[in-house]
């Protein structure tokens, strides 16, 4: 219903064969353009500059980035 409301092409299914949770994938150039207009961009790994991290937190920060999920808390 969400994708239909957005007038977007969608696919509902598991992303990986072992995944049991359905995933809603929405394909819409208009949504992408709207997100970009809000400042949300793609390929942030090549467009975002390294942040100013205090020395005491730098090892944890780098560890979080290398962890592959990109999440740093």
PQR file with spaces between the fields and no chain letter, atoms N, CA, C, O and H, PARSE charges and radii, in Angstrom:
ATOM       1  N    UNK     1       0.820   -1.182    0.000 -0.4000 1.5000
ATOM       2  CA   UNK     1       0.000    0.000    0.000 -0.0000 2.0000
ATOM       3  C    UNK     1       0.880    1.268    0.000  0.5500 1.7000
ATOM       4  O    UNK     1       0.532    2.269   -0.627 -0.5500 1.4000
ATOM       5  N    UNK     2       2.025    1.213    0.712 -0.4000 1.5000
ATOM       6  CA   UNK     2       2.935    2.364    0.750 -0.0000 2.0000
ATOM       7  C    UNK     2       3.469    2.666   -0.643  0.5500 1.7000
ATOM       8  O    UNK     2       3.433    3.812   -1.092 -0.5500 1.4000
ATOM       9  H    UNK     2       2.307    0.400    1.221  0.4000 1.0000
ATOM      10  N    UNK     3       3.960    1.643   -1.322 -0.4000 1.5000
ATOM      11  CA   UNK     3       4.515    1.848   -2.664 -0.0000 2.0000
ATOM      12  C    UNK     3       3.442    2.320   -3.640  0.5500 1.7000
ATOM      13  O    UNK     3       3.711    3.155   -4.503 -0.5500 1.4000
ATOM      14  H    UNK     3       3.989    0.713   -0.957  0.4000 1.0000
ATOM      15  N    UNK     4       2.248    1.799   -3.509 -0.4000 1.5000
ATOM      16  CA   UNK     4       1.157    2.234   -4.389 -0.0000 2.0000
ATOM      17  C    UNK     4       0.815    3.703   -4.118  0.5500 1.7000
ATOM      18  O    UNK     4       0.551    4.456   -5.056 -0.5500 1.4000
ATOM      19  H    UNK     4       2.029    1.121   -2.807  0.4000 1.0000
ATOM      20  N    UNK     5       0.817    4.112   -2.866 -0.4000 1.5000
ATOM      21  CA   UNK     5       0.552    5.498   -2.517 -0.0000 2.0000
ATOM      22  C    UNK     5       1.609    6.419   -3.119  0.5500 1.7000
ATOM      23  O    UNK     5       1.314    7.543   -3.527 -0.5500 1.4000
ATOM      24  H    UNK     5       1.032    3.501   -2.104  0.4000 1.0000
ATOM      25  N    UNK     6       2.859    5.919   -3.167 -0.4000 1.5000
ATOM      26  CA   UNK     6       3.965    6.697   -3.720 -0.0000 2.0000
ATOM      27  C    UNK     6       4.018    6.597   -5.241  0.5500 1.7000
ATOM      28  O    UNK     6       4.840    7.255   -5.879 -0.5500 1.4000
ATOM      29  H    UNK     6       3.099    5.007   -2.835  0.4000 1.0000
ATOM      30  N    UNK     7       3.148    5.778   -5.822 -0.4000 1.5000
ATOM      31  CA   UNK     7       3.136    5.547   -7.262 -0.0000 2.0000
ATOM      32  C    UNK     7       4.509    5.083   -7.724  0.5500 1.7000
ATOM      33  O    UNK     7       5.067    5.606   -8.688 -0.5500 1.4000
ATOM      34  H    UNK     7       2.480    5.243   -5.304  0.4000 1.0000
ATOM      35  N    UNK     8       5.043    4.090   -7.018 -0.4000 1.5000
ATOM      36  CA   UNK     8       6.390    3.596   -7.289 -0.0000 2.0000
ATOM      37  C    UNK     8       6.359    2.107   -7.599  0.5500 1.7000
ATOM      38  O    UNK     8       5.480    1.383   -7.130 -0.5500 1.4000
ATOM      39  H    UNK     8       4.590    3.664   -6.235  0.4000 1.0000
ATOM      40  N    UNK     9       7.320    1.658   -8.390 -0.4000 1.5000
ATOM      41  CA   UNK     9       7.491    0.239   -8.643 -0.0000 2.0000
ATOM      42  C    UNK     9       8.046   -0.372   -7.366  0.5500 1.7000
ATOM      43  O    UNK     9       8.915    0.219   -6.726 -0.5500 1.4000
ATOM      44  H    UNK     9       8.034    2.246   -8.770  0.4000 1.0000
ATOM      45  N    UNK    10       7.562   -1.530   -6.991 -0.4000 1.5000
ATOM      46  CA   UNK    10       8.038   -2.135   -5.755 -0.0000 2.0000
ATOM      47  C    UNK    10       8.162   -3.645   -5.900  0.5500 1.7000
ATOM      48  O    UNK    10       7.620   -4.246   -6.828 -0.5500 1.4000
ATOM      49  H    UNK    10       6.855   -2.011   -7.511  0.4000 1.0000
ATOM      50  N    UNK    11       8.878   -4.233   -4.973 -0.4000 1.5000
ATOM      51  CA   UNK    11       9.057   -5.673   -4.894 -0.0000 2.0000
ATOM      52  C    UNK    11       8.999   -6.037   -3.423  0.5500 1.7000
ATOM      53  O    UNK    11       9.695   -5.430   -2.609 -0.5500 1.4000
ATOM      54  H    UNK    11       9.318   -3.745   -4.219  0.4000 1.0000
ATOM      55  N    UNK    12       8.191   -7.004   -3.072 -0.4000 1.5000
ATOM      56  CA   UNK    12       8.091   -7.446   -1.689 -0.0000 2.0000
ATOM      57  C    UNK    12       8.611   -8.865   -1.609  0.5500 1.7000
ATOM      58  O    UNK    12       8.019   -9.785   -2.173 -0.5500 1.4000
ATOM      59  H    UNK    12       7.625   -7.497   -3.733  0.4000 1.0000
ATOM      60  N    UNK    13       9.711   -9.042   -0.912 -0.4000 1.5000
ATOM      61  CA   UNK    13      10.285  -10.365   -0.783 -0.0000 2.0000
ATOM      62  C    UNK    13      11.534  -10.322    0.057  0.5500 1.7000
ATOM      63  O    UNK    13      12.015   -9.249    0.422 -0.5500 1.4000
ATOM      64  H    UNK    13      10.192   -8.295   -0.454  0.4000 1.0000
ATOM      65  N    UNK    14      12.055  -11.482    0.361 -0.4000 1.5000
ATOM      66  CA   UNK    14      13.277  -11.581    1.152 -0.0000 2.0000
ATOM      67  C    UNK    14      14.458  -11.111    0.322  0.5500 1.7000
ATOM      68  O    UNK    14      14.551  -11.410   -0.869 -0.5500 1.4000
ATOM      69  H    UNK    14      11.664  -12.354    0.065  0.4000 1.0000
ATOM      70  N    UNK    15      15.357  -10.375    0.959 -0.4000 1.5000
ATOM      71  CA   UNK    15      16.528   -9.851    0.262 -0.0000 2.0000
ATOM      72  C    UNK    15      17.559  -10.958    0.026  0.5500 1.7000
ATOM      73  O    UNK    15      18.232  -10.971   -1.005 -0.5500 1.4000
ATOM      74  H    UNK    15      15.281  -10.133    1.926  0.4000 1.0000
ATOM      75  N    UNK    16      17.680  -11.873    0.968 -0.4000 1.5000
ATOM      76  CA   UNK    16      18.626  -12.985    0.862 -0.0000 2.0000
ATOM      77  C    UNK    16      17.872  -14.298    1.051  0.5500 1.7000
ATOM      78  O    UNK    16      16.823  -14.314    1.695 -0.5500 1.4000
ATOM      79  H    UNK    16      17.134  -11.862    1.806  0.4000 1.0000
ATOM      80  N    UNK    17      18.376  -15.378    0.515 -0.4000 1.5000
ATOM      81  CA   UNK    17      17.678  -16.665    0.637 -0.0000 2.0000
ATOM      82  C    UNK    17      17.444  -17.101    2.087  0.5500 1.7000
ATOM      83  O    UNK    17      16.456  -17.778    2.369 -0.5500 1.4000
ATOM      84  H    UNK    17      19.229  -15.365   -0.008  0.4000 1.0000
ATOM      85  N    UNK    18      18.322  -16.730    2.995 -0.4000 1.5000
ATOM      86  CA   UNK    18      18.175  -17.148    4.384 -0.0000 2.0000
ATOM      87  C    UNK    18      17.356  -16.164    5.219  0.5500 1.7000
ATOM      88  O    UNK    18      17.107  -16.416    6.398 -0.5500 1.4000
ATOM      89  H    UNK    18      19.125  -16.181    2.766  0.4000 1.0000
ATOM      90  N    UNK    19      16.943  -15.066    4.632 -0.4000 1.5000
ATOM      91  CA   UNK    19      16.188  -14.041    5.343 -0.0000 2.0000
ATOM      92  C    UNK    19      14.713  -14.445    5.417  0.5500 1.7000
ATOM      93  O    UNK    19      14.118  -14.820    4.406 -0.5500 1.4000
ATOM      94  H    UNK    19      17.145  -14.861    3.675  0.4000 1.0000
ATOM      95  N    UNK    20      14.132  -14.368    6.608 -0.4000 1.5000
ATOM      96  CA   UNK    20      12.725  -14.729    6.762 -0.0000 2.0000
ATOM      97  C    UNK    20      11.824  -13.504    6.873  0.5500 1.7000
ATOM      98  O    UNK    20      10.600  -13.634    6.855 -0.5500 1.4000
ATOM      99  H    UNK    20      14.615  -14.064    7.428  0.4000 1.0000
ATOM     100  N    UNK    21      12.412  -12.326    6.985 -0.4000 1.5000
ATOM     101  CA   UNK    21      11.629  -11.099    7.100 -0.0000 2.0000
ATOM     102  C    UNK    21      11.439  -10.480    5.716  0.5500 1.7000
ATOM     103  O    UNK    21      12.422  -10.231    5.018 -0.5500 1.4000
ATOM     104  H    UNK    21      13.406  -12.221    6.999  0.4000 1.0000
ATOM     105  N    UNK    22      10.206  -10.231    5.310 -0.4000 1.5000
ATOM     106  CA   UNK    22       9.994   -9.589    4.005 -0.0000 2.0000
ATOM     107  C    UNK    22      10.611   -8.194    3.965  0.5500 1.7000
ATOM     108  O    UNK    22      10.627   -7.482    4.969 -0.5500 1.4000
ATOM     109  H    UNK    22       9.408  -10.434    5.878  0.4000 1.0000
ATOM     110  N    UNK    23      11.108   -7.818    2.815 -0.4000 1.5000
ATOM     111  CA   UNK    23      11.715   -6.513    2.620 -0.0000 2.0000
ATOM     112  C    UNK    23      10.973   -5.798    1.507  0.5500 1.7000
ATOM     113  O    UNK    23      10.722   -6.373    0.448 -0.5500 1.4000
ATOM     114  H    UNK    23      11.094   -8.396    1.999  0.4000 1.0000
ATOM     115  N    UNK    24      10.621   -4.540    1.751 -0.4000 1.5000
ATOM     116  CA   UNK    24       9.957   -3.736    0.729 -0.0000 2.0000
ATOM     117  C    UNK    24      11.016   -2.921    0.002  0.5500 1.7000
ATOM     118  O    UNK    24      11.656   -2.052    0.594 -0.5500 1.4000
ATOM     119  H    UNK    24      10.825   -4.074    2.612  0.4000 1.0000
ATOM     120  N    UNK    25      11.198   -3.203   -1.273 -0.4000 1.5000
ATOM     121  CA   UNK    25      12.145   -2.471   -2.101 -0.0000 2.0000
ATOM     122  C    UNK    25      11.345   -1.559   -3.021  0.5500 1.7000
ATOM     123  O    UNK    25      10.488   -2.024   -3.773 -0.5500 1.4000
ATOM     124  H    UNK    25      10.678   -3.909   -1.754  0.4000 1.0000
ATOM     125  N    UNK    26      11.627   -0.263   -2.961 -0.4000 1.5000
ATOM     126  CA   UNK    26      10.888    0.707   -3.758 -0.0000 2.0000
ATOM     127  C    UNK    26      11.833    1.337   -4.771  0.5500 1.7000
ATOM     128  O    UNK    26      12.910    1.818   -4.418 -0.5500 1.4000
ATOM     129  H    UNK    26      12.323    0.115   -2.350  0.4000 1.0000
ATOM     130  N    UNK    27      11.423    1.329   -6.025 -0.4000 1.5000
ATOM     131  CA   UNK    27      12.212    1.899   -7.094 -0.0000 2.0000
ATOM     132  C    UNK    27      11.465    3.097   -7.668  0.5500 1.7000
ATOM     133  O    UNK    27      10.440    2.931   -8.330 -0.5500 1.4000
ATOM     134  H    UNK    27      10.548    0.938   -6.312  0.4000 1.0000
ATOM     135  N    UNK    28      11.969    4.294   -7.421 -0.4000 1.5000
ATOM     136  CA   UNK    28      11.300    5.483   -7.920 -0.0000 2.0000
ATOM     137  C    UNK    28      12.306    6.614   -8.107  0.5500 1.7000
ATOM     138  O    UNK    28      12.954    7.040   -7.151 -0.5500 1.4000
ATOM     139  H    UNK    28      12.801    4.429   -6.883  0.4000 1.0000
ATOM     140  N    UNK    29      12.434    7.087   -9.319 -0.4000 1.5000
ATOM     141  CA   UNK    29      13.333    8.215   -9.584 -0.0000 2.0000
ATOM     142  C    UNK    29      12.854    9.469   -8.865  0.5500 1.7000
ATOM     143  O    UNK    29      13.662   10.270   -8.397 -0.5500 1.4000
ATOM     144  H    UNK    29      11.908    6.741  -10.096  0.4000 1.0000
ATOM     145  N    UNK    30      11.542    9.635   -8.780 -0.4000 1.5000
ATOM     146  CA   UNK    30      10.971   10.812   -8.114 -0.0000 2.0000
ATOM     147  C    UNK    30      11.318   10.807   -6.624  0.5500 1.7000
ATOM     148  O    UNK    30      11.685   11.845   -6.073 -0.5500 1.4000
ATOM     149  H    UNK    30      10.885    8.984   -9.161  0.4000 1.0000
ATOM     150  N    UNK    31      11.205    9.656   -5.974 -0.4000 1.5000
ATOM     151  CA   UNK    31      11.554    9.559   -4.550 -0.0000 2.0000
ATOM     152  C    UNK    31      13.038    9.848   -4.368  0.5500 1.7000
ATOM     153  O    UNK    31      13.424   10.558   -3.439 -0.5500 1.4000
ATOM     154  H    UNK    31      10.906    8.813   -6.422  0.4000 1.0000
ATOM     155  N    UNK    32      13.873    9.300   -5.254 -0.4000 1.5000
ATOM     156  CA   UNK    32      15.310    9.554   -5.181 -0.0000 2.0000
ATOM     157  C    UNK    32      15.612   11.044   -5.312  0.5500 1.7000
ATOM     158  O    UNK    32      16.430   11.582   -4.566 -0.5500 1.4000
ATOM     159  H    UNK    32      13.560    8.723   -6.009  0.4000 1.0000
ATOM     160  N    UNK    33      14.961   11.701   -6.248 -0.4000 1.5000
ATOM     161  CA   UNK    33      15.177   13.138   -6.445 -0.0000 2.0000
ATOM     162  C    UNK    33      14.699   13.935   -5.228  0.5500 1.7000
ATOM     163  O    UNK    33      15.345   14.900   -4.818 -0.5500 1.4000
ATOM     164  H    UNK    33      14.297   11.264   -6.855  0.4000 1.0000
ATOM     165  N    UNK    34      13.573   13.528   -4.658 -0.4000 1.5000
ATOM     166  CA   UNK    34      13.062   14.211   -3.466 -0.0000 2.0000
ATOM     167  C    UNK    34      14.027   14.058   -2.291  0.5500 1.7000
ATOM     168  O    UNK    34      14.263   15.015   -1.554 -0.5500 1.4000
ATOM     169  H    UNK    34      13.049   12.745   -4.991  0.4000 1.0000
ATOM     170  N    UNK    35      14.585   12.857   -2.113 -0.4000 1.5000
ATOM     171  CA   UNK    35      15.544   12.635   -1.030 -0.0000 2.0000
ATOM     172  C    UNK    35      16.818   13.448   -1.244  0.5500 1.7000
ATOM     173  O    UNK    35      17.369   14.002   -0.293 -0.5500 1.4000
ATOM     174  H    UNK    35      14.393   12.080   -2.712  0.4000 1.0000
ATOM     175  N    UNK    36      17.282   13.521   -2.483 -0.4000 1.5000
ATOM     176  CA   UNK    36      18.466   14.325   -2.790 -0.0000 2.0000
ATOM     177  C    UNK    36      18.210   15.796   -2.502  0.5500 1.7000
ATOM     178  O    UNK    36      19.102   16.502   -2.030 -0.5500 1.4000
ATOM     179  H    UNK    36      16.834   13.071   -3.256  0.4000 1.0000
ATOM     180  N    UNK    37      16.998   16.261   -2.783 -0.4000 1.5000
ATOM     181  CA   UNK    37      16.656   17.656   -2.503 -0.0000 2.0000
ATOM     182  C    UNK    37      16.669   17.945   -1.002  0.5500 1.7000
ATOM     183  O    UNK    37      16.872   19.083   -0.579 -0.5500 1.4000
ATOM     184  H    UNK    37      16.274   15.688   -3.167  0.4000 1.0000
ATOM     185  N    UNK    38      16.449   16.900   -0.206 -0.4000 1.5000
ATOM     186  CA   UNK    38      16.493   17.037    1.252 -0.0000 2.0000
ATOM     187  C    UNK    38      17.911   16.869    1.806  0.5500 1.7000
ATOM     188  O    UNK    38      18.126   16.985    3.013 -0.5500 1.4000
ATOM     189  H    UNK    38      16.284   15.976   -0.549  0.4000 1.0000
ATOM     190  N    UNK    39      18.883   16.593    0.916 -0.4000 1.5000
ATOM     191  CA   UNK    39      20.271   16.458    1.346 -0.0000 2.0000
ATOM     192  C    UNK    39      20.718   15.034    1.580  0.5500 1.7000
ATOM     193  O    UNK    39      21.837   14.809    2.041 -0.5500 1.4000
ATOM     194  H    UNK    39      18.709   16.499   -0.064  0.4000 1.0000
ATOM     195  N    UNK    40      19.869   14.062    1.273 -0.4000 1.5000
ATOM     196  CA   UNK    40      20.227   12.656    1.424 -0.0000 2.0000
ATOM     197  C    UNK    40      20.845   12.207    0.111  0.5500 1.7000
ATOM     198  O    UNK    40      20.193   12.252   -0.932 -0.5500 1.4000
ATOM     199  H    UNK    40      18.959   14.244    0.898  0.4000 1.0000
ATOM     200  N    UNK    41      22.100   11.774    0.159 -0.4000 1.5000
ATOM     201  CA   UNK    41      22.820   11.449   -1.067 -0.0000 2.0000
ATOM     202  C    UNK    41      23.264    9.993   -1.074  0.5500 1.7000
ATOM     203  O    UNK    41      23.312    9.340   -0.032 -0.5500 1.4000
ATOM     204  H    UNK    41      22.629   11.737    1.007  0.4000 1.0000
ATOM     205  N    UNK    42      23.586    9.497   -2.257 -0.4000 1.5000
ATOM     206  CA   UNK    42      24.091    8.137   -2.415 -0.0000 2.0000
ATOM     207  C    UNK    42      25.614    8.153   -2.408  0.5500 1.7000
ATOM     208  O    UNK    42      26.233    9.213   -2.490 -0.5500 1.4000
ATOM     209  H    UNK    42      23.547   10.028   -3.104  0.4000 1.0000
ATOM     210  N    UNK    43      26.197    6.997   -2.311 -0.4000 1.5000
ATOM     211  CA   UNK    43      27.658    6.822   -2.351 -0.0000 2.0000
ATOM     212  C    UNK    43      28.363    7.681   -1.309  0.5500 1.7000
ATOM     213  O    UNK    43      29.364    8.333   -1.608 -0.5500 1.4000
ATOM     214  H    UNK    43      25.694    6.135   -2.245  0.4000 1.0000
ATOM     215  N    UNK    44      27.839    7.682   -0.082 -0.4000 1.5000
ATOM     216  CA   UNK    44      28.439    8.527    0.953 -0.0000 2.0000
ATOM     217  C    UNK    44      29.861    8.112    1.295  0.5500 1.7000
ATOM     218  O    UNK    44      30.621    8.912    1.840 -0.5500 1.4000
ATOM     219  H    UNK    44      27.026    7.153    0.161  0.4000 1.0000
ATOM     220  N    UNK    45      30.237    6.868    0.983 -0.4000 1.5000
ATOM     221  CA   UNK    45      31.597    6.436    1.298 -0.0000 2.0000
ATOM     222  C    UNK    45      32.636    7.168    0.458  0.5500 1.7000
ATOM     223  O    UNK    45      33.809    7.217    0.830 -0.5500 1.4000
ATOM     224  H    UNK    45      29.619    6.218    0.540  0.4000 1.0000
ATOM     225  N    UNK    46      32.219    7.738   -0.673 -0.4000 1.5000
ATOM     226  CA   UNK    46      33.163    8.485   -1.503 -0.0000 2.0000
ATOM     227  C    UNK    46      32.903    9.983   -1.490  0.5500 1.7000
ATOM     228  O    UNK    46      33.691   10.750   -2.043 -0.5500 1.4000
ATOM     229  H    UNK    46      31.267    7.698   -0.976  0.4000 1.0000
ATOM     230  N    UNK    47      31.812   10.410   -0.866 -0.4000 1.5000
ATOM     231  CA   UNK    47      31.482   11.830   -0.872 -0.0000 2.0000
ATOM     232  C    UNK    47      31.563   12.492    0.496  0.5500 1.7000
ATOM     233  O    UNK    47      31.661   13.715    0.587 -0.5500 1.4000
ATOM     234  H    UNK    47      31.172    9.787   -0.417  0.4000 1.0000
ATOM     235  N    UNK    48      31.522   11.695    1.561 -0.4000 1.5000
ATOM     236  CA   UNK    48      31.571   12.252    2.909 -0.0000 2.0000
ATOM     237  C    UNK    48      33.024   12.270    3.380  0.5500 1.7000
ATOM     238  O    UNK    48      33.727   11.264    3.278 -0.5500 1.4000
ATOM     239  H    UNK    48      31.442   10.701    1.487  0.4000 1.0000
ATOM     240  N    UNK    49      33.463   13.397    3.886 -0.4000 1.5000
ATOM     241  CA   UNK    49      34.840   13.531    4.345 -0.0000 2.0000
ATOM     242  C    UNK    49      35.005   12.934    5.735  0.5500 1.7000
ATOM     243  O    UNK    49      34.045   12.829    6.498 -0.5500 1.4000
ATOM     244  H    UNK    49      32.892   14.214    3.969  0.4000 1.0000
ATOM     245  N    UNK    50      36.228   12.547    6.052 -0.4000 1.5000
ATOM     246  CA   UNK    50      36.523   11.961    7.358 -0.0000 2.0000
ATOM     247  C    UNK    50      36.218   12.996    8.434  0.5500 1.7000
ATOM     248  O    UNK    50      36.693   14.129    8.349 -0.5500 1.4000
ATOM     249  H    UNK    50      37.009   12.633    5.432  0.4000 1.0000
ATOM     250  N    UNK    51      35.434   12.627    9.447 -0.4000 1.5000
ATOM     251  CA   UNK    51      35.042   13.598   10.470 -0.0000 2.0000
ATOM     252  C    UNK    51      36.161   13.909   11.456  0.5500 1.7000
ATOM     253  O    UNK    51      37.143   13.174   11.554 -0.5500 1.4000
ATOM     254  H    UNK    51      35.049   11.706    9.516  0.4000 1.0000
ATOM     255  N    UNK    52      36.001   14.983   12.165 -0.4000 1.5000
ATOM     256  CA   UNK    52      36.948   15.371   13.204 -0.0000 2.0000
ATOM     257  C    UNK    52      36.601   14.580   14.464  0.5500 1.7000
ATOM     258  O    UNK    52      35.671   14.930   15.191 -0.5500 1.4000
ATOM     259  H    UNK    52      35.203   15.581   12.085  0.4000 1.0000
ATOM     260  N    UNK    53      37.351   13.521   14.713 -0.4000 1.5000
ATOM     261  CA   UNK    53      37.098   12.640   15.852 -0.0000 2.0000
ATOM     262  C    UNK    53      38.194   12.863   16.885  0.5500 1.7000
ATOM     263  O    UNK    53      39.375   12.829   16.537 -0.5500 1.4000
ATOM     264  H    UNK    53      38.107   13.236   14.123  0.4000 1.0000
ATOM     265  N    UNK    54      37.834   13.091   18.150 -0.4000 1.5000
ATOM     266  CA   UNK    54      38.857   13.239   19.192 -0.0000 2.0000
ATOM     267  C    UNK    54      39.745   12.000   19.253  0.5500 1.7000
ATOM     268  O    UNK    54      39.273   10.882   19.047 -0.5500 1.4000
ATOM     269  H    UNK    54      36.875   13.119   18.433  0.4000 1.0000
ATOM     270  N    UNK    55      41.026   12.201   19.534 -0.4000 1.5000
ATOM     271  CA   UNK    55      41.997   11.107   19.549 -0.0000 2.0000
ATOM     272  C    UNK    55      41.567    9.945   20.440  0.5500 1.7000
ATOM     273  O    UNK    55      41.819    8.788   20.103 -0.5500 1.4000
ATOM     274  H    UNK    55      41.409   13.110   19.701  0.4000 1.0000
ATOM     275  N    UNK    56      40.936   10.227   21.550 -0.4000 1.5000
ATOM     276  CA   UNK    56      40.564    9.161   22.486 -0.0000 2.0000
ATOM     277  C    UNK    56      39.490    8.230   21.908  0.5500 1.7000
ATOM     278  O    UNK    56      39.371    7.081   22.333 -0.5500 1.4000
ATOM     279  H    UNK    56      40.731   11.167   21.824  0.4000 1.0000
ATOM     280  N    UNK    57      38.711    8.725   20.943 -0.4000 1.5000
ATOM     281  CA   UNK    57      37.653    7.910   20.348 -0.0000 2.0000
ATOM     282  C    UNK    57      38.019    7.367   18.972  0.5500 1.7000
ATOM     283  O    UNK    57      37.260    6.580   18.407 -0.5500 1.4000
ATOM     284  H    UNK    57      38.808    9.658   20.598  0.4000 1.0000
ATOM     285  N    UNK    58      39.149    7.761   18.426 -0.4000 1.5000
ATOM     286  CA   UNK    58      39.523    7.379   17.071 -0.0000 2.0000
ATOM     287  C    UNK    58      39.610    5.859   16.876  0.5500 1.7000
ATOM     288  O    UNK    58      39.073    5.364   15.885 -0.5500 1.4000
ATOM     289  H    UNK    58      39.766    8.400   18.885  0.4000 1.0000
ATOM     290  N    UNK    59      40.254    5.091   17.764 -0.4000 1.5000
ATOM     291  CA   UNK    59      40.291    3.634   17.553 -0.0000 2.0000
ATOM     292  C    UNK    59      38.897    3.006   17.500  0.5500 1.7000
ATOM     293  O    UNK    59      38.644    2.139   16.663 -0.5500 1.4000
ATOM     294  H    UNK    59      40.690    5.492   18.570  0.4000 1.0000
ATOM     295  N    UNK    60      38.004    3.428   18.371 -0.4000 1.5000
ATOM     296  CA   UNK    60      36.642    2.881   18.369 -0.0000 2.0000
ATOM     297  C    UNK    60      35.894    3.287   17.110  0.5500 1.7000
ATOM     298  O    UNK    60      35.147    2.491   16.540 -0.5500 1.4000
ATOM     299  H    UNK    60      38.210    4.132   19.050  0.4000 1.0000
ATOM     300  N    UNK    61      36.093    4.515   16.680 -0.4000 1.5000
ATOM     301  CA   UNK    61      35.437    5.001   15.463 -0.0000 2.0000
ATOM     302  C    UNK    61      35.875    4.179   14.253  0.5500 1.7000
ATOM     303  O    UNK    61      35.040    3.703   13.484 -0.5500 1.4000
ATOM     304  H    UNK    61      36.700    5.161   17.143  0.4000 1.0000
ATOM     305  N    UNK    62      37.183    4.014   14.090 -0.4000 1.5000
ATOM     306  CA   UNK    62      37.709    3.262   12.948 -0.0000 2.0000
ATOM     307  C    UNK    62      37.255    1.808   13.022  0.5500 1.7000
ATOM     308  O    UNK    62      36.910    1.210   12.002 -0.5500 1.4000
ATOM     309  H    UNK    62      37.862    4.400   14.714  0.4000 1.0000
ATOM     310  N    UNK    63      37.254    1.237   14.230 -0.4000 1.5000
ATOM     311  CA   UNK    63      36.768   -0.137   14.399 -0.0000 2.0000
ATOM     312  C    UNK    63      35.319   -0.269   13.966  0.5500 1.7000
ATOM     313  O    UNK    63      34.948   -1.259   13.335 -0.5500 1.4000
ATOM     314  H    UNK    63      37.534    1.723   15.058  0.4000 1.0000
ATOM     315  N    UNK    64      34.491    0.721   14.299 -0.4000 1.5000
ATOM     316  CA   UNK    64      33.088    0.687   13.900 -0.0000 2.0000
ATOM     317  C    UNK    64      32.908    0.782   12.401  0.5500 1.7000
ATOM     318  O    UNK    64      32.017    0.142   11.842 -0.5500 1.4000
ATOM     319  H    UNK    64      34.792    1.525   14.812  0.4000 1.0000
ATOM     320  N    UNK    65      33.733    1.564   11.748 -0.4000 1.5000
ATOM     321  CA   UNK    65      33.636    1.693   10.292 -0.0000 2.0000
ATOM     322  C    UNK    65      34.103    0.410    9.606  0.5500 1.7000
ATOM     323  O    UNK    65      33.482   -0.046    8.646 -0.5500 1.4000
ATOM     324  H    UNK    65      34.457    2.084   12.202  0.4000 1.0000
ATOM     325  N    UNK    66      35.192   -0.167   10.100 -0.4000 1.5000
ATOM     326  CA   UNK    66      35.732   -1.391    9.502 -0.0000 2.0000
ATOM     327  C    UNK    66      34.819   -2.584    9.783  0.5500 1.7000
ATOM     328  O    UNK    66      34.877   -3.587    9.072 -0.5500 1.4000
ATOM     329  H    UNK    66      35.696    0.204   10.880  0.4000 1.0000
ATOM     330  N    UNK    67      34.000   -2.484   10.788 -0.4000 1.5000
ATOM     331  CA   UNK    67      33.079   -3.545   11.171 -0.0000 2.0000
ATOM     332  C    UNK    67      32.156   -3.923   10.013  0.5500 1.7000
ATOM     333  O    UNK    67      31.441   -4.920   10.114 -0.5500 1.4000
ATOM     334  H    UNK    67      33.954   -1.668   11.365  0.4000 1.0000
ATOM     335  N    UNK    68      32.148   -3.193    8.963 -0.4000 1.5000
ATOM     336  CA   UNK    68      31.398   -3.412    7.722 -0.0000 2.0000
ATOM     337  C    UNK    68      29.973   -2.899    7.758  0.5500 1.7000
ATOM     338  O    UNK    68      29.374   -2.703    6.700 -0.5500 1.4000
ATOM     339  H    UNK    68      32.729   -2.383    8.881  0.4000 1.0000
ATOM     340  N    UNK    69      29.408   -2.676    8.930 -0.4000 1.5000
ATOM     341  CA   UNK    69      28.038   -2.179    8.904 -0.0000 2.0000
ATOM     342  C    UNK    69      28.004   -0.660    8.891  0.5500 1.7000
ATOM     343  O    UNK    69      26.944   -0.069    8.686 -0.5500 1.4000
ATOM     344  H    UNK    69      29.894   -2.836    9.789  0.4000 1.0000
ATOM     345  N    UNK    70      29.168   -0.007    9.111 -0.4000 1.5000
ATOM     346  CA   UNK    70      29.245    1.438    9.047 -0.0000 2.0000
ATOM     347  C    UNK    70      28.660    2.151   10.244  0.5500 1.7000
ATOM     348  O    UNK    70      28.656    3.382   10.290 -0.5500 1.4000
ATOM     349  H    UNK    70      30.030   -0.487    9.277  0.4000 1.0000
ATOM     350  N    UNK    71      28.161    1.399   11.222 -0.4000 1.5000
ATOM     351  CA   UNK    71      27.512    2.007   12.383 -0.0000 2.0000
ATOM     352  C    UNK    71      28.541    2.335   13.445  0.5500 1.7000
ATOM     353  O    UNK    71      29.340    1.481   13.828 -0.5500 1.4000
ATOM     354  H    UNK    71      28.164    0.400   11.185  0.4000 1.0000
ATOM     355  N    UNK    72      28.524    3.554   13.914 -0.4000 1.5000
ATOM     356  CA   UNK    72      29.410    3.988   14.993 -0.0000 2.0000
ATOM     357  C    UNK    72      28.541    4.634   16.042  0.5500 1.7000
ATOM     358  O    UNK    72      27.752    5.528   15.735 -0.5500 1.4000
ATOM     359  H    UNK    72      27.875    4.248   13.603  0.4000 1.0000
ATOM     360  N    UNK    73      28.677    4.184   17.298 -0.4000 1.5000
ATOM     361  CA   UNK    73      27.850    4.714   18.372 -0.0000 2.0000
ATOM     362  C    UNK    73      28.745    5.333   19.424  0.5500 1.7000
ATOM     363  O    UNK    73      28.252    5.846   20.429 -0.5500 1.4000
ATOM     364  H    UNK    73      29.318    3.458   17.547  0.4000 1.0000
